[in-house]
Amino acid sequence: MGLTLRGTVGLVLAAKRAGRLTAARPVLERLRDSGMYLSDAVLNRALRLVAE
């Protein structure tokens, strides 16, 4: 069907790239604090992808 699949982290990064968020880190950290499992390695890689 040509659909692009994205997870939660991917959506946050897309919002950052589109200018909808000024920073991805606070959003990802809040998700993590709310119980979402997000390893340090994945968090750091995601932030590098959006130059944070």
Buried (B, 14 or more C-beta within 10 A) or exposed (E): EEEEEEEEBEEBBBBBEEEEBEEBBEBBEEBBEEEEEBEEEEBEEBBEBBEB
